[in-house]
Amino acid sequence: MILLLDVMGTLVHDPFHEEMPAFFGMTLRELIAQKDPTAWVEFEHGELTHEAFLARFWADGRDYDRAGFTGCVREAYDFLPGIEELLGELHAAGVTMHALSNYPVWFRWIEERLALSRFLTWSFVSCETGVRKPDPEAYRGPVRRLGVAPSSLLFVDDREANVTAAEAEGLAGHRFESAAGLRAELAARGLL
């Protein structure tokens, strides 16, 4: 079985919920209310460059410390508890793993900081595929590209809607809640 792994909130800490609002001295709710409502999705689709996204970050176009903000984001990336060890065990066991992630070009910062490519291939990142989960094409694309039956893929994500959409396309799915829970699922499937 091949693993398709979400990255943010599944393998890696997502700075959106804590570090980004804190950088601006806001709550998450305040940040969501004031940011541009479509820029992030366009950035994840690969429709905006890094610079264009930063320029569109706020709905009102206000200026801010862009270098400080991006530095804050870059420094916040870290493995979720138990994940680095689990990925190492899976890699050592010969399990093939691919990222299936909604994320912009910032995924390269994650790679620079954590070297996820030690364990998986950055095959299906939305800024490069142009498709975001839970769009059915986000799952159909990997099936076509890998040339395998959907049932031979196990998709792991922290969002139930994304897992449900994958299962609707015939993939096996697991909703991530912890490394221990994922380990148990993988052991039950004979991957560990």
mmCIF file of the C-alpha atoms, coordinates in Angstrom:
data_MODEL
# 
_entry.id   MODEL 
# 
loop_
_atom_site.group_PDB 
_atom_site.id 
_atom_site.type_symbol 
_atom_site.label_atom_id 
_atom_site.label_alt_id 
_atom_site.label_comp_id 
_atom_site.label_asym_id 
_atom_site.label_entity_id 
_atom_site.label_seq_id 
_atom_site.pdbx_PDB_ins_code 
_atom_site.Cartn_x 
_atom_site.Cartn_y 
_atom_site.Cartn_z 
_atom_site.occupancy 
_atom_site.B_iso_or_equiv 
_atom_site.pdbx_formal_charge 
_atom_site.auth_seq_id 
_atom_site.auth_comp_id 
_atom_site.auth_asym_id 
_atom_site.auth_atom_id 
_atom_site.pdbx_PDB_model_num 
ATOM 1   C CA . MET A 1 1   ? 0.000   0.000  0.000   1.00 0.00 ? 1   MET A CA 1 
ATOM 2   C CA . ILE A 1 2   ? 1.185   3.510  -0.908  1.00 0.00 ? 2   ILE A CA 1 
ATOM 3   C CA . LEU A 1 3   ? 0.669   6.360  1.549   1.00 0.00 ? 3   LEU A CA 1 
ATOM 4   C CA . LEU A 1 4   ? -0.614  9.756  0.464   1.00 0.00 ? 4   LEU A CA 1 
ATOM 5   C CA . LEU A 1 5   ? 0.042   12.102 3.362   1.00 0.00 ? 5   LEU A CA 1 
ATOM 6   C CA . ASP A 1 6   ? -1.349  15.516 4.092   1.00 0.00 ? 6   ASP A CA 1 
ATOM 7   C CA . VAL A 1 7   ? 1.383   17.737 5.510   1.00 0.00 ? 7   VAL A CA 1 
ATOM 8   C CA . MET A 1 8   ? 0.007   20.640 7.555   1.00 0.00 ? 8   MET A CA 1 
ATOM 9   C CA . GLY A 1 9   ? -1.704  19.504 10.734  1.00 0.00 ? 9   GLY A CA 1 
ATOM 10  C CA . THR A 1 10  ? -0.829  15.896 9.944   1.00 0.00 ? 10  THR A CA 1 
ATOM 11  C CA . LEU A 1 11  ? 2.958   15.800 9.749   1.00 0.00 ? 11  LEU A CA 1 
ATOM 12  C CA . VAL A 1 12  ? 3.944   19.402 10.419  1.00 0.00 ? 12  VAL A CA 1 
ATOM 13  C CA . HIS A 1 13  ? 2.765   22.097 12.846  1.00 0.00 ? 13  HIS A CA 1 
ATOM 14  C CA . ASP A 1 14  ? 0.648   24.709 11.034  1.00 0.00 ? 14  ASP A CA 1 
ATOM 15  C CA . PRO A 1 15  ? 1.624   28.268 12.045  1.00 0.00 ? 15  PRO A CA 1 
ATOM 16  C CA . PHE A 1 16  ? -1.704  29.697 10.881  1.00 0.00 ? 16  PHE A CA 1 
ATOM 17  C CA . HIS A 1 17  ? -3.517  29.003 14.143  1.00 0.00 ? 17  HIS A CA 1 
ATOM 18  C CA . GLU A 1 18  ? -1.006  30.375 16.656  1.00 0.00 ? 18  GLU A CA 1 
ATOM 19  C CA . GLU A 1 19  ? 2.123   32.035 15.294  1.00 0.00 ? 19  GLU A CA 1 
ATOM 20  C CA . MET A 1 20  ? 0.484   34.099 12.534  1.00 0.00 ? 20  MET A CA 1 
ATOM 21  C CA . PRO A 1 21  ? -2.142  35.748 14.759  1.00 0.00 ? 21  PRO A CA 1 
ATOM 22  C CA . ALA A 1 22  ? 0.430   36.254 17.538  1.00 0.00 ? 22  ALA A CA 1 
ATOM 23  C CA . PHE A 1 23  ? 2.790   37.999 15.113  1.00 0.00 ? 23  PHE A CA 1 
ATOM 24  C CA . PHE A 1 24  ? 0.108   40.632 14.501  1.00 0.00 ? 24  PHE A CA 1 
ATOM 25  C CA . GLY A 1 25  ? -1.057  40.774 18.129  1.00 0.00 ? 25  GLY A CA 1 
ATOM 26  C CA . MET A 1 26  ? -4.451  39.353 17.153  1.00 0.00 ? 26  MET A CA 1 
ATOM 27  C CA . THR A 1 27  ? -6.664  36.423 17.861  1.00 0.00 ? 27  THR A CA 1 
ATOM 28  C CA . LEU A 1 28  ? -7.189  33.865 15.098  1.00 0.00 ? 28  LEU A CA 1 
ATOM 29  C CA . ARG A 1 29  ? -10.759 35.127 14.705  1.00 0.00 ? 29  ARG A CA 1 
ATOM 30  C CA . GLU A 1 30  ? -9.521  38.709 14.216  1.00 0.00 ? 30  GLU A CA 1 
ATOM 31  C CA . LEU A 1 31  ? -6.931  37.586 11.680  1.00 0.00 ? 31  LEU A CA 1 
ATOM 32  C CA . ILE A 1 32  ? -9.511  35.643 9.681   1.00 0.00 ? 32  ILE A CA 1 
ATOM 33  C CA . ALA A 1 33  ? -11.893 38.620 9.702   1.00 0.00 ? 33  ALA A CA 1 
ATOM 34  C CA . GLN A 1 34  ? -9.247  41.051 8.404   1.00 0.00 ? 34  GLN A CA 1 
ATOM 35  C CA . LYS A 1 35  ? -7.223  39.011 5.923   1.00 0.00 ? 35  LYS A CA 1 
ATOM 36  C CA . ASP A 1 36  ? -8.019  38.955 2.216   1.00 0.00 ? 36  ASP A CA 1 
ATOM 37  C CA . PRO A 1 37  ? -10.771 36.330 1.807   1.00 0.00 ? 37  PRO A CA 1 
ATOM 38  C CA . THR A 1 38  ? -9.417  34.695 -1.369  1.00 0.00 ? 38  THR A CA 1 
ATOM 39  C CA . ALA A 1 39  ? -5.655  35.327 -1.485  1.00 0.00 ? 39  ALA A CA 1 
ATOM 40  C CA . TRP A 1 40  ? -4.657  32.195 0.451   1.00 0.00 ? 40  TRP A CA 1 
ATOM 41  C CA . VAL A 1 41  ? -6.683  29.842 -1.754  1.00 0.00 ? 41  VAL A CA 1 
ATOM 42  C CA . GLU A 1 42  ? -5.240  31.506 -4.860  1.00 0.00 ? 42  GLU A CA 1 
ATOM 43  C CA . PHE A 1 43  ? -1.749  31.163 -3.356  1.00 0.00 ? 43  PHE A CA 1 
ATOM 44  C CA . GLU A 1 44  ? -2.344  27.459 -2.678  1.00 0.00 ? 44  GLU A CA 1 
ATOM 45  C CA . HIS A 1 45  ? -3.570  27.004 -6.248  1.00 0.00 ? 45  HIS A CA 1 
ATOM 46  C CA . GLY A 1 46  ? -0.307  28.499 -7.515  1.00 0.00 ? 46  GLY A CA 1 
ATOM 47  C CA . GLU A 1 47  ? -2.152  31.503 -8.965  1.00 0.00 ? 47  GLU A CA 1 
ATOM 48  C CA . LEU A 1 48  ? -0.246  34.028 -6.822  1.00 0.00 ? 48  LEU A CA 1 
ATOM 49  C CA . THR A 1 49  ? 3.489   34.356 -6.333  1.00 0.00 ? 49  THR A CA 1 
ATOM 50  C CA . HIS A 1 50  ? 4.920   34.705 -2.834  1.00 0.00 ? 50  HIS A CA 1 
ATOM 51  C CA . GLU A 1 51  ? 5.270   38.465 -3.337  1.00 0.00 ? 51  GLU A CA 1 
ATOM 52  C CA . ALA A 1 52  ? 1.741   38.856 -4.745  1.00 0.00 ? 52  ALA A CA 1 
ATOM 53  C CA . PHE A 1 53  ? 0.295   36.921 -1.827  1.00 0.00 ? 53  PHE A CA 1 
ATOM 54  C CA . LEU A 1 54  ? 2.103   39.088 0.731   1.00 0.00 ? 54  LEU A CA 1 
ATOM 55  C CA . ALA A 1 55  ? 0.817   42.210 -1.028  1.00 0.00 ? 55  ALA A CA 1 
ATOM 56  C CA . ARG A 1 56  ? -2.749  40.838 -0.877  1.00 0.00 ? 56  ARG A CA 1 
ATOM 57  C CA . PHE A 1 57  ? -2.570  39.468 2.679   1.00 0.00 ? 57  PHE A CA 1 
ATOM 58  C CA . TRP A 1 58  ? -4.828  42.108 4.261   1.00 0.00 ? 58  TRP A CA 1 
ATOM 59  C CA . ALA A 1 59  ? -8.251  42.876 2.826   1.00 0.00 ? 59  ALA A CA 1 
ATOM 60  C CA . ASP A 1 60  ? -7.636  46.607 3.374   1.00 0.00 ? 60  ASP A CA 1 
ATOM 61  C CA . GLY A 1 61  ? -4.170  46.512 1.805   1.00 0.00 ? 61  GLY A CA 1 
ATOM 62  C CA . ARG A 1 62  ? -2.375  47.780 4.934   1.00 0.00 ? 62  ARG A CA 1 
ATOM 63  C CA . ASP A 1 63  ? 1.393   47.612 5.114   1.00 0.00 ? 63  ASP A CA 1 
ATOM 64  C CA . TYR A 1 64  ? 3.191   45.311 7.553   1.00 0.00 ? 64  TYR A CA 1 
ATOM 65  C CA . ASP A 1 65  ? 6.594   43.792 8.252   1.00 0.00 ? 65  ASP A CA 1 
ATOM 66  C CA . ARG A 1 66  ? 6.628   41.212 5.467   1.00 0.00 ? 66  ARG A CA 1 
ATOM 67  C CA . ALA A 1 67  ? 10.134  39.957 6.196   1.00 0.00 ? 67  ALA A CA 1 
ATOM 68  C CA . GLY A 1 68  ? 9.323   39.570 9.892   1.00 0.00 ? 68  GLY A CA 1 
ATOM 69  C CA . PHE A 1 69  ? 6.092   37.776 9.057   1.00 0.00 ? 69  PHE A CA 1 
ATOM 70  C CA . THR A 1 70  ? 7.690   35.281 6.683   1.00 0.00 ? 70  THR A CA 1 
ATOM 71  C CA . GLY A 1 71  ? 10.524  34.696 9.144   1.00 0.00 ? 71  GLY A CA 1 
ATOM 72  C CA . CYS A 1 72  ? 7.969   33.931 11.854  1.00 0.00 ? 72  CYS A CA 1 
ATOM 73  C CA . VAL A 1 73  ? 6.218   31.411 9.598   1.00 0.00 ? 73  VAL A CA 1 
ATOM 74  C CA . ARG A 1 74  ? 9.449   29.707 8.540   1.00 0.00 ? 74  ARG A CA 1 
ATOM 75  C CA . GLU A 1 75  ? 10.636  29.306 12.124  1.00 0.00 ? 75  GLU A CA 1 
ATOM 76  C CA . ALA A 1 76  ? 7.328   27.776 13.247  1.00 0.00 ? 76  ALA A CA 1 
ATOM 77  C CA . TYR A 1 77  ? 7.508   24.693 11.038  1.00 0.00 ? 77  TYR A CA 1 
ATOM 78  C CA . ASP A 1 78  ? 8.242   21.601 13.101  1.00 0.00 ? 78  ASP A CA 1 
ATOM 79  C CA . PHE A 1 79  ? 7.259   17.946 13.137  1.00 0.00 ? 79  PHE A CA 1 
ATOM 80  C CA . LEU A 1 80  ? 4.185   17.084 15.151  1.00 0.00 ? 80  LEU A CA 1 
ATOM 81  C CA . PRO A 1 81  ? 4.981   14.849 18.156  1.00 0.00 ? 81  PRO A CA 1 
ATOM 82  C CA . GLY A 1 82  ? 6.093   11.348 17.159  1.00 0.00 ? 82  GLY A CA 1 
ATOM 83  C CA . ILE A 1 83  ? 5.865   11.973 13.412  1.00 0.00 ? 83  ILE A CA 1 
ATOM 84  C CA . GLU A 1 84  ? 9.542   12.156 12.491  1.00 0.00 ? 84  GLU A CA 1 
ATOM 85  C CA . GLU A 1 85  ? 10.189  8.810  14.183  1.00 0.00 ? 85  GLU A CA 1 
ATOM 86  C CA . LEU A 1 86  ? 7.139   7.223  12.555  1.00 0.00 ? 86  LEU A CA 1 
ATOM 87  C CA . LEU A 1 87  ? 8.143   8.443  9.091   1.00 0.00 ? 87  LEU A CA 1 
ATOM 88  C CA . GLY A 1 88  ? 11.636  7.073  9.673   1.00 0.00 ? 88  GLY A CA 1 
ATOM 89  C CA . GLU A 1 89  ? 10.247  3.651  10.564  1.00 0.00 ? 89  GLU A CA 1 
ATOM 90  C CA . LEU A 1 90  ? 7.976   3.624  7.523   1.00 0.00 ? 90  LEU A CA 1 
ATOM 91  C CA . HIS A 1 91  ? 10.827  4.650  5.251   1.00 0.00 ? 91  HIS A CA 1 
ATOM 92  C CA . ALA A 1 92  ? 13.072  1.947  6.719   1.00 0.00 ? 92  ALA A CA 1 
ATOM 93  C CA . ALA A 1 93  ? 10.281  -0.579 6.120   1.00 0.00 ? 93  ALA A CA 1 
ATOM 94  C CA . GLY A 1 94  ? 10.216  0.394  2.436   1.00 0.00 ? 94  GLY A CA 1 
ATOM 95  C CA . VAL A 1 95  ? 6.778   2.040  2.471   1.00 0.00 ? 95  VAL A CA 1 
ATOM 96  C CA . THR A 1 96  ? 6.304   4.428  -0.459  1.00 0.00 ? 96  THR A CA 1 
ATOM 97  C CA . MET A 1 97  ? 5.031   7.827  0.675   1.00 0.00 ? 97  MET A CA 1 
ATOM 98  C CA . HIS A 1 98  ? 3.922   10.926 -1.218  1.00 0.00 ? 98  HIS A CA 1 
ATOM 99  C CA . ALA A 1 99  ? 2.751   14.328 0.012   1.00 0.00 ? 99  ALA A CA 1 
ATOM 100 C CA . LEU A 1 100 ? -0.817  15.220 -0.993  1.00 0.00 ? 100 LEU A CA 1 
ATOM 101 C CA . SER A 1 101 ? -1.004  18.733 0.393   1.00 0.00 ? 101 SER A CA 1 
ATOM 102 C CA . ASN A 1 102 ? -2.959  21.940 0.003   1.00 0.00 ? 102 ASN A CA 1 
ATOM 103 C CA . TYR A 1 103 ? -0.080  24.397 0.321   1.00 0.00 ? 103 TYR A CA 1 
ATOM 104 C CA . PRO A 1 104 ? 1.680   27.206 -1.524  1.00 0.00 ? 104 PRO A CA 1 
ATOM 105 C CA . VAL A 1 105 ? 5.335   27.433 -2.545  1.00 0.00 ? 105 VAL A CA 1 
ATOM 106 C CA . TRP A 1 106 ? 6.126   27.737 1.157   1.00 0.00 ? 106 TRP A CA 1 
ATOM 107 C CA . PHE A 1 107 ? 6.304   23.929 1.157   1.00 0.00 ? 107 PHE A CA 1 
ATOM 108 C CA . ARG A 1 108 ? 9.905   24.502 0.064   1.00 0.00 ? 108 ARG A CA 1 
ATOM 109 C CA . TRP A 1 109 ? 10.560  26.230 3.402   1.00 0.00 ? 109 TRP A CA 1 
ATOM 110 C CA . ILE A 1 110 ? 9.249   23.132 5.160   1.00 0.00 ? 110 ILE A CA 1 
ATOM 111 C CA . GLU A 1 111 ? 11.629  21.026 3.103   1.00 0.00 ? 111 GLU A CA 1 
ATOM 112 C CA . GLU A 1 112 ? 14.566  23.321 3.923   1.00 0.00 ? 112 GLU A CA 1 
ATOM 113 C CA . ARG A 1 113 ? 13.785  23.198 7.624   1.00 0.00 ? 113 ARG A CA 1 
ATOM 114 C CA . LEU A 1 114 ? 12.677  19.582 8.128   1.00 0.00 ? 114 LEU A CA 1 
ATOM 115 C CA . ALA A 1 115 ? 13.954  17.685 5.058   1.00 0.00 ? 115 ALA A CA 1 
ATOM 116 C CA . LEU A 1 116 ? 10.726  15.728 4.648   1.00 0.00 ? 116 LEU A CA 1 
ATOM 117 C CA . SER A 1 117 ? 12.119  14.344 1.398   1.00 0.00 ? 117 SER A CA 1 
ATOM 118 C CA . ARG A 1 118 ? 14.181  11.972 3.555   1.00 0.00 ? 118 ARG A CA 1 
ATOM 119 C CA . PHE A 1 119 ? 10.928  10.059 3.889   1.00 0.00 ? 119 PHE A CA 1 
ATOM 120 C CA . LEU A 1 120 ? 8.493   11.053 1.143   1.00 0.00 ? 120 LEU A CA 1 
ATOM 121 C CA . THR A 1 121 ? 8.232   12.643 -2.272  1.00 0.00 ? 121 THR A CA 1 
ATOM 122 C CA . TRP A 1 122 ? 6.610   16.082 -2.638  1.00 0.00 ? 122 TRP A CA 1 
ATOM 123 C CA . SER A 1 123 ? 4.490   14.734 -5.494  1.00 0.00 ? 123 SER A CA 1 
ATOM 124 C CA . PHE A 1 124 ? 1.092   16.352 -5.122  1.00 0.00 ? 124 PHE A CA 1 
ATOM 125 C CA . VAL A 1 125 ? 1.233   19.877 -3.685  1.00 0.00 ? 125 VAL A CA 1 
ATOM 126 C CA . SER A 1 126 ? -1.672  22.109 -4.704  1.00 0.00 ? 126 SER A CA 1 
ATOM 127 C CA . CYS A 1 127 ? 0.499   25.034 -5.804  1.00 0.00 ? 127 CYS A CA 1 
ATOM 128 C CA . GLU A 1 128 ? 2.007   22.722 -8.434  1.00 0.00 ? 128 GLU A CA 1 
ATOM 129 C CA . THR A 1 129 ? -1.031  20.588 -9.332  1.00 0.00 ? 129 THR A CA 1 
ATOM 130 C CA . GLY A 1 130 ? -3.494  23.491 -9.316  1.00 0.00 ? 130 GLY A CA 1 
ATOM 131 C CA . VAL A 1 131 ? -6.017  21.362 -7.408  1.00 0.00 ? 131 VAL A CA 1 
ATOM 132 C CA . ARG A 1 132 ? -6.962  21.523 -3.714  1.00 0.00 ? 132 ARG A CA 1 
ATOM 133 C CA . LYS A 1 133 ? -8.550  18.859 -1.553  1.00 0.00 ? 133 LYS A CA 1 
ATOM 134 C CA . PRO A 1 134 ? -11.398 17.965 -1.271  1.00 0.00 ? 134 PRO A CA 1 
ATOM 135 C CA . ASP A 1 135 ? -11.838 18.427 -5.039  1.00 0.00 ? 135 ASP A CA 1 
ATOM 136 C CA . PRO A 1 136 ? -12.192 14.884 -6.476  1.00 0.00 ? 136 PRO A CA 1 
ATOM 137 C CA . GLU A 1 137 ? -9.413  15.665 -8.961  1.00 0.00 ? 137 GLU A CA 1 
ATOM 138 C CA . ALA A 1 138 ? -6.995  16.042 -6.037  1.00 0.00 ? 138 ALA A CA 1 
ATOM 139 C CA . TYR A 1 139 ? -7.329  12.261 -5.574  1.00 0.00 ? 139 TYR A CA 1 
ATOM 140 C CA . ARG A 1 140 ? -7.849  11.205 -9.186  1.00 0.00 ? 140 ARG A CA 1 
ATOM 141 C CA . GLY A 1 141 ? -4.591  12.899 -10.242 1.00 0.00 ? 141 GLY A CA 1 
ATOM 142 C CA . PRO A 1 142 ? -2.395  10.782 -7.949  1.00 0.00 ? 142 PRO A CA 1 
ATOM 143 C CA . VAL A 1 143 ? -4.222  7.592  -9.009  1.00 0.00 ? 143 VAL A CA 1 
ATOM 144 C CA . ARG A 1 144 ? -3.506  8.377  -12.676 1.00 0.00 ? 144 ARG A CA 1 
ATOM 145 C CA . ARG A 1 145 ? 0.069   9.531  -12.117 1.00 0.00 ? 145 ARG A CA 1 
ATOM 146 C CA . LEU A 1 146 ? 1.020   6.575  -9.921  1.00 0.00 ? 146 LEU A CA 1 
ATOM 147 C CA . GLY A 1 147 ? -0.786  4.132  -12.219 1.00 0.00 ? 147 GLY A CA 1 
ATOM 148 C CA . VAL A 1 148 ? -2.379  2.176  -9.378  1.00 0.00 ? 148 VAL A CA 1 
ATOM 149 C CA . ALA A 1 149 ? -5.848  1.203  -8.245  1.00 0.00 ? 149 ALA A CA 1 
ATOM 150 C CA . PRO A 1 150 ? -7.393  3.736  -5.842  1.00 0.00 ? 150 PRO A CA 1 
ATOM 151 C CA . SER A 1 151 ? -7.765  0.991  -3.229  1.00 0.00 ? 151 SER A CA 1 
ATOM 152 C CA . SER A 1 152 ? -3.975  0.568  -3.114  1.00 0.00 ? 152 SER A CA 1 
ATOM 153 C CA . LEU A 1 153 ? -3.615  4.099  -1.713  1.00 0.00 ? 153 LEU A CA 1 
ATOM 154 C CA . LEU A 1 154 ? -4.070  5.076  1.936   1.00 0.00 ? 154 LEU A CA 1 
ATOM 155 C CA . PHE A 1 155 ? -4.772  8.787  2.324   1.00 0.00 ? 155 PHE A CA 1 
ATOM 156 C CA . VAL A 1 156 ? -4.072  10.370 5.722   1.00 0.00 ? 156 VAL A CA 1 
ATOM 157 C CA . ASP A 1 157 ? -5.349  13.852 6.619   1.00 0.00 ? 157 ASP A CA 1 
ATOM 158 C CA . ASP A 1 158 ? -6.415  15.727 9.735   1.00 0.00 ? 158 ASP A CA 1 
ATOM 159 C CA . ARG A 1 159 ? -9.575  17.029 8.049   1.00 0.00 ? 159 ARG A CA 1 
ATOM 160 C CA . GLU A 1 160 ? -12.559 14.712 7.914   1.00 0.00 ? 160 GLU A CA 1 
ATOM 161 C CA . ALA A 1 161 ? -13.938 16.344 4.735   1.00 0.00 ? 161 ALA A CA 1 
ATOM 162 C CA . ASN A 1 162 ? -10.715 15.535 2.878   1.00 0.00 ? 162 ASN A CA 1 
ATOM 163 C CA . VAL A 1 163 ? -10.704 11.921 4.080   1.00 0.00 ? 163 VAL A CA 1 
ATOM 164 C CA . THR A 1 164 ? -14.367 11.469 3.152   1.00 0.00 ? 164 THR A CA 1 
ATOM 165 C CA . ALA A 1 165 ? -13.708 12.871 -0.335  1.00 0.00 ? 165 ALA A CA 1 
ATOM 166 C CA . ALA A 1 166 ? -10.771 10.480 -0.813  1.00 0.00 ? 166 ALA A CA 1 
ATOM 167 C CA . GLU A 1 167 ? -12.876 7.521  0.277   1.00 0.00 ? 167 GLU A CA 1 
ATOM 168 C CA . ALA A 1 168 ? -15.585 8.573  -2.211  1.00 0.00 ? 168 ALA A CA 1 
ATOM 169 C CA . GLU A 1 169 ? -12.923 8.156  -4.919  1.00 0.00 ? 169 GLU A CA 1 
ATOM 170 C CA . GLY A 1 170 ? -12.100 4.625  -3.747  1.00 0.00 ? 170 GLY A CA 1 
ATOM 171 C CA . LEU A 1 171 ? -8.995  5.396  -1.680  1.00 0.00 ? 171 LEU A CA 1 
ATOM 172 C CA . ALA A 1 172 ? -8.589  4.030  1.822   1.00 0.00 ? 172 ALA A CA 1 
ATOM 173 C CA . GLY A 1 173 ? -8.658  6.849  4.353   1.00 0.00 ? 173 GLY A CA 1 
ATOM 174 C CA . HIS A 1 174 ? -7.526  7.626  7.871   1.00 0.00 ? 174 HIS A CA 1 
ATOM 175 C CA . ARG A 1 175 ? -8.296  10.800 9.777   1.00 0.00 ? 175 ARG A CA 1 
ATOM 176 C CA . PHE A 1 176 ? -5.155  11.858 11.601  1.00 0.00 ? 176 PHE A CA 1 
ATOM 177 C CA . GLU A 1 177 ? -5.501  12.733 15.278  1.00 0.00 ? 177 GLU A CA 1 
ATOM 178 C CA . SER A 1 178 ? -2.100  11.662 16.648  1.00 0.00 ? 178 SER A CA 1 
ATOM 179 C CA . ALA A 1 179 ? 1.040   9.786  15.697  1.00 0.00 ? 179 ALA A CA 1 
ATOM 180 C CA . ALA A 1 180 ? -0.027  6.974  18.043  1.00 0.00 ? 180 ALA A CA 1 
ATOM 181 C CA . GLY A 1 181 ? -3.392  6.650  16.309  1.00 0.00 ? 181 GLY A CA 1 
ATOM 182 C CA . LEU A 1 182 ? -1.761  6.636  12.890  1.00 0.00 ? 182 LEU A CA 1 
ATOM 183 C CA . ARG A 1 183 ? 0.793   4.072  14.037  1.00 0.00 ? 183 ARG A CA 1 
ATOM 184 C CA . ALA A 1 184 ? -2.023  1.777  15.192  1.00 0.00 ? 184 ALA A CA 1 
ATOM 185 C CA . GLU A 1 185 ? -3.814  2.156  11.844  1.00 0.00 ? 185 GLU A CA 1 
ATOM 186 C CA . LEU A 1 186 ? -0.651  1.402  9.881   1.00 0.00 ? 186 LEU A CA 1 
ATOM 187 C CA . ALA A 1 187 ? 0.167   -1.603 12.076  1.00 0.00 ? 187 ALA A CA 1 
ATOM 188 C CA . ALA A 1 188 ? -3.354  -2.960 11.563  1.00 0.00 ? 188 ALA A CA 1 
ATOM 189 C CA . ARG A 1 189 ? -2.777  -2.678 7.796   1.00 0.00 ? 189 ARG A CA 1 
ATOM 190 C CA . GLY A 1 190 ? 0.552   -4.524 8.069   1.00 0.00 ? 190 GLY A CA 1 
ATOM 191 C CA . LEU A 1 191 ? 2.690   -1.537 7.123   1.00 0.00 ? 191 LEU A CA 1 
ATOM 192 C CA . LEU A 1 192 ? 4.661   -1.533 10.369  1.00 0.00 ? 192 LEU A CA 1 
# 
